[in-house]
Amino acid sequence: MYKSKKIIAAFTSVLLAACICSCNSSSDSSSTKDVSPQTRQELASLAAKDERLTGELENKTIKWMANWNLNTDSNIERVVFQERYGGNIEETIVDWDSRYEKLAAAINSDEGIDFFSAGDFDAFPKGAIKSMFIPVDDYIDYDSELWKDVKAANDKFTWNGEHYVICVNVNGGNTAVIYNKKTIEEYGLDDPADLYEQGKWDWDSFKRLLSEFVDTDNGLYGIDGYWTEAALSLTTGVPYIGLKDGKLVNNLRDKNLERVQNYMTDLYNAGYVMDKEQFQWKDMPSFVGEGKELFYPCGLWALYKSSDQWKKTFGEEAFFVPMPKDPQADTYYIPSNIDGYLMVSGGHNPDGVVKYANCKRATLLNKDLNKVGEQMCIDSYGWTQEMLDMRANLDKLAADNPVFDFYMGVSSDVADTLDSGETGIRASLQHGTSWAETVSACYNVIDALVEDANNSK
């Protein structure tokens, strides 16, 4: 079972919470709290002084469709958009499983939905192939001051020579290793944060700590969660399905993927992966807080909630580090996340979407707005400066060497085949299946599906 595709992880490095909710969210933006009058005044003043936010907006309303809200009290760019352009976000909140059906229906009925999330990596390139989204080159100049530092990332999302994804930020919040410092201390283990600072946090030390802690006969478990496999694999720097020069690439026979899959099989065979079957295939993050589980790889969204909530789950001394480094990789890769959007075909206000995206870019580049974002994280979630500093490390790793996997965004057939816990890329860590067996079963099928997508117009 794979649940991470049902969790939104598209968070910017400073906004920290605008979009955290589960796959079945049906929340209504009308019930959302607003920022304090003092914060709104401060943001309005800063936005008015930012010379990069140019022009005015004739149509003030942009229409958003997703299974999560943009209209939240911690969404700084929403306030900047309101104060600088008089903008308003009209939301259509849908269930995760029906997102694309609802979007297709909205396009066909000319409802004027303007933008859709790109952060789940399941919309591109298939949405471009199906003409659900439009190119953005006529609307955004990626060489401009606001966009030039994310131009390289946006260049990774081209199809038939055109940009489709408005990537406003690359961050490292996709998957981190969450753990409990109290547990580390009680069992006399090396702290992963210390190992990271010493340049020693890699697959080898990750495995060693598991070997020193795991004792399933006495209820001490190693790795839990549904996010480990894809995240650990991306530390090689090689995606299962890549995108090069606007064409999809099948990397399943790459030796680096074989190596990481064999490593995950070793973790399974050593008993370091929690047997979820004994817990009815549920993950047990509360075991981290109880000192019964060592590592819970997960998106940082799990910590974007009030401190009493995340401390109840992960413990009073919960902390996190990046995924461990591949000791044979040429640099330190971690799974990169994006905060980004796609413009919907038939949208009524593309200029409004661009103005909103510009506001997001401004919040990232404006040091004063950035400080407001960090303070909101401290105030809303009880984060410490140490947590903010570690998150900055993750963001830098992701931004310096971004690596994206497109296997969820080609087609449902590709996603279902590769995402299988029984016969796909998760079979090694969940069942101990050899990578040779997996590749033999699915390579030709995936290759044909990728070729079909590449030949689509």
C-alpha positions as CSV (number, residue, x, y, z in Angstrom):
1,M,0.0,0.0,0.0
2,Y,1.3,3.4,-0.9
3,K,-0.2,6.4,0.7
4,S,2.2,9.3,0.1
5,K,0.6,10.1,-3.3
6,K,-2.5,11.0,-1.2
7,I,-0.7,13.6,0.9
8,I,0.1,17.0,-0.3
9,A,3.7,18.0,0.2
10,A,4.0,21.1,-1.9
11,F,5.2,23.6,0.7
12,T,7.5,26.5,0.1
13,S,10.6,26.9,2.3
14,V,9.2,30.0,4.1
15,L,5.4,29.8,3.9
16,L,5.3,26.6,5.9
17,A,1.8,25.6,6.1
18,A,-0.5,27.0,3.5
19,C,-1.5,23.7,2.2
20,I,-1.4,20.9,4.7
21,C,-4.3,18.5,4.6
22,S,-5.2,14.9,3.9
23,C,-6.5,13.3,0.7
24,N,-10.1,13.5,1.8
25,S,-10.2,17.2,2.7
26,S,-13.3,19.0,2.0
27,S,-12.5,22.1,4.0
28,D,-14.3,25.4,3.2
29,S,-12.1,28.5,2.8
30,S,-14.9,30.6,4.2
31,S,-14.1,29.2,7.7
32,T,-10.4,30.1,7.4
33,K,-8.9,32.5,10.0
34,D,-7.2,35.6,8.7
35,V,-3.8,36.9,9.8
36,S,-3.8,39.4,12.6
37,P,-4.3,43.1,11.6
38,Q,-0.7,43.8,12.7
39,T,0.7,41.1,10.4
40,R,-1.5,42.2,7.5
41,Q,-0.3,45.8,7.9
42,E,3.3,44.7,8.0
43,L,2.9,42.6,4.9
44,A,1.1,45.3,3.0
45,S,3.8,47.8,3.8
46,L,6.6,45.4,2.7
47,A,4.7,44.5,-0.5
48,A,4.1,48.1,-1.4
49,K,7.9,48.8,-1.2
50,D,8.9,45.8,-3.3
51,E,9.6,47.2,-6.8
52,R,9.6,43.7,-8.4
53,L,5.8,43.5,-7.9
54,T,4.8,45.6,-10.9
55,G,1.6,46.4,-12.8
56,E,-2.0,46.2,-11.7
57,L,-4.7,43.5,-12.0
58,E,-7.9,44.1,-13.8
59,N,-9.6,40.8,-13.0
60,K,-9.2,40.5,-9.3
61,T,-10.3,36.8,-8.9
62,I,-8.3,33.7,-9.7
63,K,-9.9,30.3,-9.4
64,W,-8.1,27.4,-7.8
65,M,-8.9,23.7,-7.7
66,A,-7.3,21.2,-5.4
67,N,-7.9,19.1,-2.4
68,W,-6.4,21.7,-0.1
69,N,-6.8,25.4,0.6
70,L,-4.7,28.4,-0.4
71,N,-6.9,30.6,1.8
72,T,-5.2,29.9,5.1
73,D,-4.0,32.3,7.8
74,S,-0.4,31.3,7.3
75,N,-0.3,31.9,3.6
76,I,1.8,35.0,3.3
77,E,1.6,35.4,-0.4
78,R,-2.2,35.3,-0.2
79,V,-2.1,38.5,1.9
80,V,0.5,40.1,-0.3
81,F,-1.7,39.3,-3.4
82,Q,-4.7,40.9,-1.6
83,E,-2.9,44.0,-0.4
84,R,-0.8,44.7,-3.6
85,Y,-3.3,43.8,-6.3
86,G,-6.7,43.6,-4.5
87,G,-6.6,39.9,-5.5
88,N,-9.0,37.2,-4.4
89,I,-8.7,33.4,-4.6
90,E,-11.9,31.5,-5.3
91,E,-11.5,27.9,-4.3
92,T,-13.0,24.6,-5.5
93,I,-12.0,22.0,-3.0
94,V,-12.4,18.4,-4.3
95,D,-11.5,14.9,-3.1
96,W,-8.0,13.6,-3.9
97,D,-9.3,10.7,-6.0
98,S,-11.7,12.8,-8.1
99,R,-9.3,15.7,-8.8
100,Y,-8.8,15.1,-12.4
101,E,-12.3,14.0,-13.2
102,K,-13.6,17.3,-11.6
103,L,-11.0,19.3,-13.4
104,A,-11.9,17.8,-16.8
105,A,-15.6,18.5,-16.1
106,A,-14.8,22.1,-15.1
107,I,-12.8,22.6,-18.3
108,N,-15.6,21.1,-20.5
109,S,-18.2,23.3,-18.8
110,D,-16.0,26.5,-19.1
111,E,-16.0,27.1,-15.3
112,G,-12.8,29.1,-15.7
113,I,-10.6,27.2,-13.2
114,D,-7.3,29.1,-13.6
115,F,-4.7,27.0,-11.8
116,F,-4.0,23.6,-10.3
117,S,-1.2,22.2,-8.1
118,A,2.0,20.8,-9.7
119,G,3.6,19.8,-6.4
120,D,2.2,16.2,-6.3
121,F,4.2,15.2,-9.5
122,D,1.2,13.4,-10.9
123,A,0.0,16.1,-13.2
124,F,2.9,16.6,-15.6
125,P,3.5,15.6,-18.3
126,K,0.3,13.7,-18.7
127,G,-1.8,16.9,-18.2
128,A,0.2,18.6,-21.0
129,I,-0.3,15.5,-23.2
130,K,-4.1,15.6,-22.6
131,S,-4.2,19.4,-23.1
132,M,-5.6,19.9,-19.6
133,F,-2.9,22.5,-19.0
134,I,-1.3,25.2,-21.2
135,P,2.3,26.4,-21.7
136,V,3.3,29.4,-19.6
137,D,6.0,30.9,-21.8
138,D,3.8,33.7,-23.0
139,Y,3.2,34.8,-19.4
140,I,6.4,34.4,-17.5
141,D,9.9,35.6,-18.3
142,Y,12.2,33.1,-16.5
143,D,15.2,35.4,-17.1
144,S,13.6,38.2,-15.1
145,E,14.8,39.2,-11.7
146,L,11.9,37.5,-9.9
147,W,12.4,34.2,-11.7
148,K,16.0,33.8,-12.8
149,D,17.1,31.8,-9.7
150,V,14.5,29.1,-10.4
151,K,14.9,29.1,-14.2
152,A,17.1,25.9,-14.1
153,A,14.4,24.1,-12.1
154,N,11.6,25.3,-14.5
155,D,13.7,24.2,-17.4
156,K,13.3,20.6,-16.1
157,F,9.5,20.8,-16.7
158,T,9.3,21.3,-20.5
159,W,7.3,19.3,-22.9
160,N,7.6,19.7,-26.7
161,G,9.9,22.7,-26.1
162,E,7.5,24.6,-23.9
163,H,7.4,25.3,-20.1
164,Y,4.2,24.0,-18.3
165,V,5.0,24.1,-14.6
166,I,5.3,27.4,-12.8
167,C,7.9,26.3,-10.2
168,V,8.2,29.1,-7.7
169,N,10.5,27.2,-5.3
170,V,12.5,24.1,-4.9
171,N,12.7,22.8,-1.3
172,G,13.8,19.8,0.7
173,G,10.6,19.1,2.5
174,N,9.6,16.1,0.3
175,T,10.9,13.5,2.8
176,A,13.0,13.9,5.9
177,V,14.0,11.3,8.5
178,I,12.0,12.1,11.6
179,Y,13.3,10.7,14.9
180,N,13.2,11.2,18.7
181,K,16.3,12.6,20.3
182,K,15.3,11.1,23.6
183,T,15.3,7.6,22.1
184,I,18.7,8.2,20.6
185,E,20.1,9.3,24.0
186,E,18.4,6.5,26.0
187,Y,19.9,3.8,23.7
188,G,23.3,5.5,23.5
189,L,23.2,5.9,19.7
190,D,24.9,8.5,17.6
191,D,22.6,11.4,16.9
192,P,21.8,11.6,13.2
193,A,22.0,15.4,13.4
194,D,25.5,15.2,14.7
195,L,26.4,12.6,12.0
196,Y,25.0,15.0,9.4
197,E,27.1,17.9,10.7
198,Q,30.2,15.7,10.7
199,G,29.5,14.6,7.1
200,K,28.9,11.0,8.2
201,W,25.2,10.7,7.7
202,D,24.9,8.2,4.9
203,W,23.4,4.8,4.0
204,D,26.1,3.0,6.1
205,S,25.4,5.0,9.3
206,F,21.7,4.8,8.7
207,K,21.9,1.0,8.6
208,R,24.3,0.8,11.6
209,L,21.9,2.7,13.8
210,L,19.1,0.4,12.8
211,S,21.2,-2.6,13.7
212,E,22.0,-1.1,17.1
213,F,18.3,-0.4,17.9
214,V,16.0,-2.9,16.3
215,D,14.8,-5.7,18.5
216,T,11.4,-6.8,17.2
217,D,11.0,-9.5,19.8
218,N,10.9,-6.7,22.4
219,G,8.8,-4.3,20.4
220,L,11.6,-2.1,19.0
221,Y,11.1,-1.3,15.3
222,G,13.3,0.3,12.7
223,I,11.8,2.0,9.6
224,D,8.1,2.9,9.4
225,G,6.0,4.9,7.0
226,Y,5.2,4.8,3.3
227,W,7.7,7.3,2.0
228,T,11.1,5.6,2.4
229,E,11.5,3.7,-0.9
230,A,11.2,6.5,-3.4
231,A,13.0,9.0,-1.2
232,L,15.9,6.7,-0.5
233,S,16.2,5.9,-4.2
234,L,16.5,9.5,-5.2
235,T,19.6,9.9,-3.0
236,T,21.4,8.2,-5.9
237,G,20.5,11.2,-8.1
238,V,18.8,8.9,-10.6
239,P,15.0,9.0,-11.0
240,Y,13.1,5.9,-12.2
241,I,11.5,8.0,-15.0
242,G,13.5,11.0,-15.9
243,L,12.9,13.9,-18.3
244,K,15.7,15.0,-20.6
245,D,15.4,17.5,-23.4
246,G,11.7,17.4,-23.1
247,K,11.5,13.6,-23.4
248,L,10.8,10.9,-20.8
249,V,13.6,8.5,-20.0
250,N,13.2,5.0,-18.6
251,N,16.1,4.4,-16.1
252,L,15.0,1.1,-14.6
253,R,18.1,-0.6,-15.8
254,D,20.5,2.0,-14.4
255,K,23.1,0.4,-12.1
256,N,22.5,3.0,-9.4
257,L,18.9,2.0,-9.1
258,E,19.9,-1.6,-8.9
259,R,22.4,-0.7,-6.1
260,V,19.8,1.2,-4.0
261,Q,17.2,-1.5,-4.5
262,N,19.7,-4.2,-3.3
263,Y,20.4,-2.0,-0.3
264,M,16.7,-1.8,0.5
265,T,16.4,-5.6,0.1
266,D,19.2,-5.9,2.6
267,L,17.3,-3.7,5.1
268,Y,14.2,-5.8,4.7
269,N,16.1,-9.1,5.1
270,A,17.8,-7.8,8.3
271,G,14.4,-7.1,9.8
272,Y,14.9,-3.3,10.0
273,V,11.6,-2.5,8.2
274,M,8.5,-2.7,10.4
275,D,6.1,-5.4,9.3
276,K,3.0,-3.3,8.7
277,E,0.9,-6.4,8.2
278,Q,0.8,-7.0,12.0
279,F,-0.7,-3.5,12.3
280,Q,-3.3,-4.0,9.5
281,W,-1.0,-2.1,7.1
282,K,-1.2,1.1,9.1
283,D,1.9,3.2,9.8
284,M,2.5,3.8,13.5
285,P,4.2,7.2,13.8
286,S,3.2,7.4,17.5
287,F,5.7,4.7,18.1
288,V,8.5,7.3,17.5
289,G,7.1,9.3,20.4
290,E,6.8,6.2,22.6
291,G,10.4,5.2,22.0
292,K,9.5,2.0,20.1
293,E,10.5,3.1,16.6
294,L,13.7,4.6,15.3
295,F,13.1,6.3,12.0
296,Y,9.9,7.7,10.3
297,P,10.8,9.1,6.9
298,C,8.1,11.5,5.9
299,G,7.4,14.9,4.4
300,L,7.9,17.9,6.7
301,W,4.2,18.5,6.5
302,A,4.0,16.1,9.4
303,L,5.5,18.8,11.6
304,Y,3.5,21.7,10.2
305,K,0.9,21.6,12.9
306,S,0.6,22.8,16.4
307,S,3.5,21.7,18.6
308,D,1.2,19.8,21.0
309,Q,0.1,17.6,18.0
310,W,3.5,16.8,16.5
311,K,5.0,16.3,20.0
312,K,2.2,13.9,20.9
313,T,3.1,11.8,17.9
314,F,6.9,12.1,17.7
315,G,7.8,13.1,21.2
316,E,8.9,16.3,23.0
317,E,12.4,16.0,21.5
318,A,11.3,15.2,18.0
319,F,13.8,16.2,15.3
320,F,14.6,15.5,11.7
321,V,17.5,15.2,9.2
322,P,17.8,14.7,5.4
323,M,17.6,11.3,3.9
324,P,21.0,9.7,4.3
325,K,23.6,10.4,1.6
326,D,24.4,7.7,-1.0
327,P,28.1,7.0,-0.2
328,Q,28.8,6.4,-3.9
329,A,27.0,9.4,-5.3
330,D,28.9,12.3,-6.8
331,T,27.1,14.8,-4.5
332,Y,24.5,14.8,-1.7
333,Y,21.1,14.3,-3.4
334,I,17.8,14.3,-1.6
335,P,14.3,14.1,-3.1
336,S,13.5,17.6,-4.2
337,N,10.0,19.1,-3.8
338,I,8.6,22.0,-5.7
339,D,6.0,24.6,-4.8
340,G,4.4,25.2,-8.2
341,Y,1.3,25.4,-10.3
342,L,-0.1,24.6,-13.7
343,M,-2.3,26.9,-15.8
344,V,-5.6,25.2,-16.6
345,S,-6.9,25.1,-20.2
346,G,-9.8,27.6,-20.5
347,G,-8.8,29.6,-17.5
348,H,-10.2,33.1,-17.4
349,N,-7.5,34.9,-15.6
350,P,-3.9,33.8,-16.5
351,D,-2.6,37.3,-15.7
352,G,-4.0,36.9,-12.1
353,V,-2.2,33.6,-11.7
354,V,1.1,35.2,-12.8
355,K,0.6,38.1,-10.3
356,Y,-0.1,35.6,-7.5
357,A,3.0,33.5,-8.5
358,N,5.0,36.7,-8.5
359,C,3.8,37.4,-5.0
360,K,5.1,34.0,-3.9
361,R,8.4,34.7,-5.6
362,A,8.6,38.0,-3.8
363,T,8.0,36.4,-0.4
364,L,11.0,34.1,-1.1
365,L,13.3,36.9,-2.2
366,N,12.3,39.5,0.3
367,K,14.3,39.1,3.5
368,D,11.8,40.9,5.6
369,L,8.9,38.8,4.3
370,N,11.1,35.7,4.9
371,K,11.5,36.7,8.5
372,V,7.8,37.0,8.9
373,G,7.4,33.5,7.5
374,E,9.9,32.0,9.9
375,Q,8.3,33.8,12.9
376,M,4.9,32.4,11.8
377,C,6.4,29.0,11.8
378,I,7.7,29.5,15.3
379,D,4.4,31.0,16.5
380,S,2.1,28.5,14.8
381,Y,4.1,25.3,15.1
382,G,6.4,25.8,18.0
383,W,9.5,25.1,15.9
384,T,12.9,25.9,17.4
385,Q,15.7,27.7,15.7
386,E,17.5,24.4,15.4
387,M,14.6,23.0,13.4
388,L,14.5,26.0,11.1
389,D,18.3,25.7,10.6
390,M,18.0,22.0,9.7
391,R,15.2,22.7,7.3
392,A,17.4,25.3,5.7
393,N,20.0,22.6,5.2
394,L,17.4,20.4,3.5
395,D,16.3,23.3,1.2
396,K,19.9,24.0,0.2
397,L,20.6,20.4,-0.6
398,A,17.4,20.2,-2.8
399,A,18.0,23.5,-4.5
400,D,21.7,22.9,-5.2
401,N,21.1,19.6,-6.9
402,P,17.4,19.1,-7.7
403,V,16.3,15.6,-8.7
404,F,12.7,14.9,-9.8
405,D,11.0,11.6,-10.6
406,F,8.2,11.7,-13.2
407,Y,6.9,8.2,-12.9
408,M,3.7,9.4,-11.2
409,G,3.0,11.9,-14.0
410,V,3.2,9.8,-17.2
411,S,0.0,7.9,-17.0
412,S,-2.0,5.9,-14.5
413,D,-0.7,2.6,-16.1
414,V,2.9,3.7,-15.4
415,A,2.1,4.9,-11.9
416,D,0.2,1.7,-11.0
417,T,2.9,-0.6,-12.3
418,L,5.8,1.1,-10.7
419,D,4.1,2.1,-7.5
420,S,3.1,-1.4,-6.6
421,G,4.3,-2.7,-3.2
422,E,4.1,-6.3,-4.6
423,T,5.7,-6.1,-8.0
424,G,7.0,-2.5,-8.4
425,I,9.7,-0.3,-7.0
426,R,8.5,-0.8,-3.4
427,A,8.6,-4.5,-3.4
428,S,12.2,-4.7,-2.2
429,L,11.7,-2.8,1.0
430,Q,8.2,-4.1,1.7
431,H,8.6,-7.7,0.7
432,G,12.3,-8.4,0.0
433,T,11.7,-8.9,-3.7
434,S,14.9,-8.8,-5.7
435,W,15.3,-5.9,-8.1
436,A,16.2,-8.3,-10.9
437,E,12.8,-9.9,-10.6
438,T,11.0,-6.5,-10.6
439,V,12.9,-5.2,-13.6
440,S,12.2,-8.5,-15.5
441,A,8.5,-8.2,-14.8
442,C,7.9,-4.5,-15.7
443,Y,10.7,-3.1,-17.8
444,N,9.3,-3.8,-21.2
445,V,5.8,-2.6,-20.2
446,I,7.2,0.6,-18.8
447,D,9.4,1.2,-21.8
448,A,6.4,0.9,-24.2
449,L,4.3,3.2,-22.1
450,V,7.1,5.8,-21.9
451,E,7.5,5.6,-25.7
452,D,3.8,6.1,-26.2
453,A,3.9,9.2,-24.1
454,N,7.0,10.6,-25.9
455,N,5.2,10.1,-29.2
456,S,2.1,12.0,-28.0
457,K,1.5,15.4,-29.4
